[in-house]
């Protein structure tokens, strides 16, 4: 999310071309998709019974539940 905002801020300084690039890049949409995926994974973990929860950070990662190489839709 920070990378998307950094790109948006850096490109936003260029008057006309920057606006066109921002319209194509859609940092807010990308950030919303990342946040939605993160909250979905956290929600699924929270809804599990306490005995079935996996608390190991090596097992539960942001974006878990996505298939290998899957791209978020824009």
KEGUPA-350187 format. One line per field, with one value per atom (N, C-alpha, C): residue number from 1; residue in one letter; atom name; x, y, z. Coordinates in Angstrom, 3 decimals, padded with zeros to 6 digits, always signed. Layout:
BEGIN
seq: c(NUM | ...)
type: c(A | ...)
atom: c(CA | ...)
east: c(X | ...)
north: c(Y | ...)
up: c(Z | ...)
# end
This chain:
BEGIN
seq: c(1 | 1 | 1 | 2 | 2 | 2 | 3 | 3 | 3 | 4 | 4 | 4 | 5 | 5 | 5 | 6 | 6 | 6 | 7 | 7 | 7 | 8 | 8 | 8 | 9 | 9 | 9 | 10 | 10 | 10 | 11 | 11 | 11 | 12 | 12 | 12 | 13 | 13 | 13 | 14 | 14 | 14 | 15 | 15 | 15 | 16 | 16 | 16 | 17 | 17 | 17 | 18 | 18 | 18 | 19 | 19 | 19 | 20 | 20 | 20 | 21 | 21 | 21 | 22 | 22 | 22 | 23 | 23 | 23 | 24 | 24 | 24 | 25 | 25 | 25 | 26 | 26 | 26 | 27 | 27 | 27 | 28 | 28 | 28 | 29 | 29 | 29 | 30 | 30 | 30 | 31 | 31 | 31 | 32 | 32 | 32 | 33 | 33 | 33 | 34 | 34 | 34 | 35 | 35 | 35 | 36 | 36 | 36 | 37 | 37 | 37 | 38 | 38 | 38 | 39 | 39 | 39 | 40 | 40 | 40 | 41 | 41 | 41 | 42 | 42 | 42 | 43 | 43 | 43 | 44 | 44 | 44 | 45 | 45 | 45 | 46 | 46 | 46 | 47 | 47 | 47 | 48 | 48 | 48 | 49 | 49 | 49 | 50 | 50 | 50 | 51 | 51 | 51 | 52 | 52 | 52 | 53 | 53 | 53 | 54 | 54 | 54 | 55 | 55 | 55 | 56 | 56 | 56 | 57 | 57 | 57 | 58 | 58 | 58 | 59 | 59 | 59 | 60 | 60 | 60 | 61 | 61 | 61 | 62 | 62 | 62 | 63 | 63 | 63 | 64 | 64 | 64 | 65 | 65 | 65 | 66 | 66 | 66 | 67 | 67 | 67 | 68 | 68 | 68 | 69 | 69 | 69 | 70 | 70 | 70 | 71 | 71 | 71 | 72 | 72 | 72 | 73 | 73 | 73 | 74 | 74 | 74)
type: c(X | X | X | X | X | X | X | X | X | X | X | X | X | X | X | X | X | X | X | X | X | X | X | X | X | X | X | X | X | X | X | X | X | X | X | X | X | X | X | X | X | X | X | X | X | X | X | X | X | X | X | X | X | X | X | X | X | X | X | X | X | X | X | X | X | X | X | X | X | X | X | X | X | X | X | X | X | X | X | X | X | X | X | X | X | X | X | X | X | X | X | X | X | X | X | X | X | X | X | X | X | X | X | X | X | X | X | X | X | X | X | X | X | X | X | X | X | X | X | X | X | X | X | X | X | X | X | X | X | X | X | X | X | X | X | X | X | X | X | X | X | X | X | X | X | X | X | X | X | X | X | X | X | X | X | X | X | X | X | X | X | X | X | X | X | X | X | X | X | X | X | X | X | X | X | X | X | X | X | X | X | X | X | X | X | X | X | X | X | X | X | X | X | X | X | X | X | X | X | X | X | X | X | X | X | X | X | X | X | X | X | X | X | X | X | X | X | X | X | X | X | X)
atom: c(N | CA | C | N | CA | C | N | CA | C | N | CA | C | N | CA | C | N | CA | C | N | CA | C | N | CA | C | N | CA | C | N | CA | C | N | CA | C | N | CA | C | N | CA | C | N | CA | C | N | CA | C | N | CA | C | N | CA | C | N | CA | C | N | CA | C | N | CA | C | N | CA | C | N | CA | C | N | CA | C | N | CA | C | N | CA | C | N | CA | C | N | CA | C | N | CA | C | N | CA | C | N | CA | C | N | CA | C | N | CA | C | N | CA | C | N | CA | C | N | CA | C | N | CA | C | N | CA | C | N | CA | C | N | CA | C | N | CA | C | N | CA | C | N | CA | C | N | CA | C | N | CA | C | N | CA | C | N | CA | C | N | CA | C | N | CA | C | N | CA | C | N | CA | C | N | CA | C | N | CA | C | N | CA | C | N | CA | C | N | CA | C | N | CA | C | N | CA | C | N | CA | C | N | CA | C | N | CA | C | N | CA | C | N | CA | C | N | CA | C | N | CA | C | N | CA | C | N | CA | C | N | CA | C | N | CA | C | N | CA | C | N | CA | C | N | CA | C | N | CA | C | N | CA | C | N | CA | C)
east: c(+000.822 | +000.000 | +000.870 | +001.948 | +002.833 | +003.480 | +003.836 | +004.429 | +003.437 | +002.183 | +001.173 | +000.997 | +000.993 | +000.850 | +002.092 | +003.271 | +004.501 | +004.526 | +004.107 | +004.038 | +003.037 | +001.902 | +000.876 | +001.389 | +002.092 | +002.611 | +003.694 | +004.602 | +005.703 | +005.214 | +004.305 | +003.810 | +002.856 | +002.218 | +001.266 | +001.894 | +003.208 | +003.880 | +003.994 | +003.898 | +003.991 | +002.603 | +002.490 | +001.177 | +000.186 | +000.373 | -000.646 | -000.388 | +000.842 | +001.193 | +000.978 | +001.264 | +001.070 | -000.380 | -001.304 | -002.726 | -003.140 | -002.595 | -002.905 | -002.360 | -001.131 | -000.535 | -001.310 | -001.736 | -002.517 | -003.865 | -004.447 | -005.720 | -005.529 | -004.367 | -004.075 | -003.630 | -002.812 | -002.229 | -003.296 | -004.224 | -005.335 | -004.845 | -004.029 | -003.457 | -004.541 | -005.593 | -006.646 | -007.358 | -007.610 | -008.255 | -007.359 | -006.071 | -005.121 | -005.054 | -004.998 | -004.948 | -006.229 | -007.360 | -008.627 | -008.653 | -008.139 | -008.097 | -007.156 | -006.008 | -005.072 | -005.688 | -006.340 | -006.970 | -008.108 | -008.909 | -010.016 | -009.511 | -008.456 | -007.880 | -007.327 | -006.635 | -006.077 | -007.189 | -008.237 | -009.337 | -010.106 | -010.208 | -010.890 | -010.139 | -008.831 | -008.015 | -008.112 | -008.003 | -008.095 | -009.475 | -010.519 | -011.873 | -012.082 | -011.544 | -011.659 | -010.959 | -009.803 | -009.084 | -009.862 | -010.476 | -011.211 | -012.478 | -013.057 | -014.292 | -014.057 | -012.830 | -012.528 | -012.632 | -012.967 | -012.944 | -011.515 | -011.366 | -010.022 | -009.061 | -009.550 | -008.660 | -008.145 | -008.877 | -008.489 | -007.660 | -007.499 | -006.749 | -005.264 | -004.671 | -003.228 | -002.618 | -001.850 | -001.288 | +000.147 | +000.722 | +002.111 | +002.207 | +003.010 | +003.158 | +003.780 | +004.524 | +005.119 | +004.057 | +002.931 | +001.864 | +000.835 | +000.435 | -000.579 | +000.122 | -000.012 | +000.652 | -000.395 | -000.124 | -001.045 | -001.165 | -002.368 | -002.597 | -002.821 | -002.795 | -003.043 | -004.438 | -004.609 | -005.891 | -005.851 | -004.880 | -004.708 | -003.944 | -004.190 | -003.442 | -002.080 | -001.129 | +000.229 | +000.196 | +000.738 | +000.795 | -000.491 | -001.513 | -002.789 | -002.633 | -003.193 | -003.118 | -004.449 | -004.395 | -005.625 | -006.249 | -007.572 | -008.260 | -008.223 | -008.299 | -008.228 | -009.570)
north: c(-001.184 | +000.000 | +001.254 | +001.200 | +002.354 | +002.608 | +001.530 | +001.677 | +002.336 | +001.902 | +002.492 | +003.980 | +004.350 | +005.759 | +006.558 | +005.959 | +006.641 | +006.900 | +005.917 | +006.101 | +007.205 | +007.189 | +008.198 | +009.598 | +009.725 | +011.036 | +011.509 | +010.619 | +010.995 | +011.382 | +010.604 | +010.869 | +012.062 | +012.321 | +013.425 | +014.797 | +014.892 | +016.179 | +016.592 | +015.655 | +015.967 | +016.430 | +017.640 | +018.232 | +017.392 | +017.175 | +016.519 | +015.026 | +014.665 | +013.259 | +012.505 | +013.164 | +012.539 | +012.172 | +013.040 | +012.739 | +011.528 | +011.424 | +010.276 | +008.983 | +009.044 | +007.853 | +007.453 | +008.427 | +008.119 | +007.487 | +007.920 | +007.328 | +005.867 | +005.551 | +004.167 | +003.344 | +003.928 | +003.197 | +002.827 | +003.720 | +003.485 | +002.966 | +003.761 | +003.362 | +003.093 | +003.903 | +003.693 | +002.363 | +001.995 | +000.713 | -000.448 | -000.319 | -001.365 | -001.501 | -000.370 | -000.405 | -000.992 | -000.665 | -001.219 | -002.735 | -003.229 | -004.672 | -005.363 | -004.758 | -005.317 | -005.362 | -004.271 | -004.213 | -005.222 | -005.345 | -006.300 | -007.731 | -008.085 | -009.429 | -009.670 | -008.690 | -008.817 | -009.010 | -008.208 | -008.319 | -009.622 | -010.119 | -011.391 | -012.524 | -012.537 | -013.582 | -013.484 | -012.262 | -012.084 | -012.489 | -012.171 | -012.543 | -014.042 | -014.724 | -016.187 | -016.809 | -016.282 | -016.799 | -016.515 | -015.340 | -014.965 | -015.803 | -016.268 | -017.041 | -018.513 | -018.957 | -020.350 | -020.554 | -021.770 | -022.048 | -021.879 | -021.466 | -021.212 | -022.395 | -023.607 | -024.768 | -024.940 | -024.454 | -024.637 | -023.483 | -022.411 | -021.247 | -021.545 | -021.028 | -021.158 | -019.802 | -019.737 | -018.467 | -018.256 | -019.235 | -019.140 | -018.143 | -017.096 | -016.068 | -016.612 | -017.699 | -018.295 | -018.978 | -019.354 | -020.045 | -019.054 | -018.093 | -017.119 | -015.871 | -015.606 | -014.465 | -013.593 | -012.281 | -011.440 | -011.963 | -012.048 | -012.567 | -014.060 | -014.683 | -016.117 | -016.377 | -017.446 | -017.749 | -017.501 | -016.732 | -016.518 | -017.682 | -017.945 | -018.998 | -018.463 | -019.333 | -018.944 | -018.194 | -016.999 | -016.200 | -015.483 | -015.573 | -014.915 | -013.397 | -012.669 | -011.207 | -010.659 | -009.591 | -008.929 | -008.214 | -008.210 | -007.517 | -006.024 | -005.269 | -003.801 | -003.214)
up: c(+000.000 | +000.000 | +000.000 | +000.757 | +000.821 | -000.541 | -001.229 | -002.568 | -003.521 | -003.490 | -004.373 | -004.090 | -002.812 | -002.461 | -002.848 | -002.739 | -003.126 | -004.631 | -005.407 | -006.864 | -007.189 | -006.522 | -006.760 | -006.428 | -005.313 | -004.918 | -005.876 | -006.259 | -007.136 | -008.525 | -009.065 | -010.416 | -010.417 | -009.285 | -009.201 | -009.379 | -009.225 | -009.401 | -010.863 | -011.779 | -013.211 | -013.667 | -014.222 | -014.483 | -015.296 | -016.551 | -017.384 | -017.507 | -017.793 | -017.964 | -016.655 | -015.537 | -014.230 | -013.991 | -014.399 | -014.244 | -015.070 | -016.277 | -017.123 | -016.514 | -016.008 | -015.399 | -014.155 | -013.343 | -012.135 | -012.493 | -013.598 | -014.022 | -014.412 | -014.957 | -015.351 | -014.144 | -013.267 | -012.125 | -011.097 | -010.796 | -009.864 | -008.510 | -007.839 | -006.554 | -005.510 | -005.487 | -004.494 | -004.701 | -005.938 | -006.220 | -005.836 | -006.107 | -005.734 | -004.212 | -003.503 | -002.047 | -001.467 | -002.048 | -001.569 | -001.752 | -002.873 | -003.111 | -002.134 | -001.854 | -000.884 | +000.513 | +000.903 | +002.224 | +002.335 | +001.279 | +001.285 | +001.448 | +000.743 | +000.844 | +002.251 | +002.808 | +004.154 | +005.182 | +005.086 | +006.045 | +005.874 | +004.647 | +004.415 | +005.110 | +004.957 | +005.580 | +007.096 | +007.631 | +009.082 | +009.590 | +008.830 | +009.227 | +009.239 | +008.243 | +008.206 | +009.408 | +009.778 | +010.945 | +012.219 | +012.313 | +013.524 | +013.706 | +012.610 | +012.696 | +013.020 | +012.925 | +013.254 | +014.759 | +015.189 | +016.628 | +017.158 | +018.423 | +018.961 | +018.803 | +018.894 | +018.772 | +017.349 | +016.344 | +014.941 | +014.391 | +015.176 | +014.692 | +014.610 | +013.561 | +013.380 | +013.717 | +014.772 | +015.224 | +014.755 | +014.080 | +013.637 | +012.490 | +012.639 | +011.609 | +010.331 | +010.432 | +009.230 | +008.379 | +008.998 | +008.280 | +007.763 | +008.577 | +008.190 | +007.683 | +006.402 | +005.785 | +005.117 | +005.004 | +004.242 | +002.821 | +002.342 | +001.004 | +000.992 | +002.177 | +002.237 | +001.710 | +001.033 | +000.416 | -001.087 | -001.525 | -002.953 | -003.534 | -004.780 | -005.452 | -005.854 | -006.007 | -006.387 | -007.715 | -007.738 | -008.959 | -009.296 | -008.457 | -008.739 | -008.624 | -009.567 | -009.570 | -009.077 | -008.323 | -007.882 | -009.058 | -009.117 | -010.206 | -009.945 | -011.004 | -010.864 | -010.698)
# end
